[in-house]
Amino acid sequence: MKPYQELSREELLSLKAELDKKYREAQAKNLRLDMSRGKPSAEQLDLSMEMMDVLNSSADLKDSEGVDCRNYGVLDGVKEAKELLGQMSEVSPDKMIIYGNSSLNVMYDTVARAVTHGIMGHTPWGKLDKVKFLCPVPGYDRHFSITEYFGIEMINVPMTDQGPDMDLVEELVSSDPAVKGIWCVPKYSNPQGITYSDETVRRFAALKPAAEDFRIFWDNAYCVHHLYEDQQDFLLEILDECEKAGNPDIVYKFCSTSKISFPGSGVACIATSPNNLKDIKKQLMIQTIGHDKVNQLRHVRFFKDIDGIHAHMRKHADIMRPKFEAVLDTLERELGGLGIGSWIRPRGGYFISFDAMEGCAKAVVAKCREAGVVMTGAGATYPYGKDPKDSNIRIAPSFPTKEELAVAADLFVLCVKLASVEKLLEE
């Protein structure tokens, strides 16, 4: 079929009648499917069930340094947990603090600490007239929720196929002392699946901020989340690059095992410079005596080392890959050449980013919902939930079964077609 924009009004009306009929048939199926969040499926969670058996009442619960993990202490995490997450993060263990179950929690705490007490002796953000954060878009809605919650003004920075528009980032960071940070998902970005190029990482490391307390919030959530064994993206290690550029304090690097072991029961960490670690620990020792060391030990004894994590992630990929390909193949088969949508075929991560015709995303998501398929809200991938083009939709293929996903993908492309035809008829 030729592109929808080339169809006559009569052809569009005829197509709309055909699509309306298919949509009514879909509604009659009373579907109840959820593609709204990047939740691992039960099949993925089952991969980690043996972790529940590595510790029991007769297990030795001392770490490699003889610390009794049942008791208080060890503010920054047990030695072997720092080594394991250090390998995963490509960071020396001495640059790391192990936290509890959630990297989102660590990021929230890091922003909150800057707001209430400032960074390394600088004025607390909460006492400043204006604080701004750069937000690569489309991006991760929960990042934006944190900065919105603290009343921080968010500025959109467009994503390119190399990462954020670095010309704009450099201009804003160097010229405005109110710009205090930037959110980044540098590998298999949420939602596009883009990995920052070497040049982009080096330009981040070499930033010359007007604000001495500017920080890059580097959320390496998908550092080992490849879909293909033979096609894997590579990301330069940011802390190394910052040190080379003479900017060792400029970055906070976050990661966790949330989509590796059990979401909600994993292990999270922050990696950063010695100066930043000292600053963080001053607050952390007020907040806690130490995070869950038994869970840290459980993860170490289950995975053992980075090879164990990679082997485990190959099992995840075997479950995820067919789901991604099912959605992407449906998009290509049903929408290819029609001029009403574009998408990126990612090599890893948890999402597929779809750009509908301008002004159509809300209508597509609403039609899906009315036919029984819940999607991430249109606009969620932008600060304040406002996509200026009303175009981007985040597709999360992980949670449904392959059978459910096939049904949901078919309904999605039907809704894209219908919303696009209606938009063209309006015009």
Beta strands, then each sheet from edge to edge (+ up, - down):
strand 1: 33-35
strand 2: 96-98
strand 3: 132-137
strand 4: 153-160
strand 5: 163-164
strand 6: 179-184
strand 7: 215-219
strand 8: 251-256
strand 9: 268-271
strand 10: 341-343
strand 11: 352-356
strand 12: 373-375
strand 13: 392-395
sheet 1: 1+ 12+
sheet 2: 2+ 9- 8+ 7+ 6+ 3+ 4+ 5-
sheet 3: 10+ 11- 13+
end
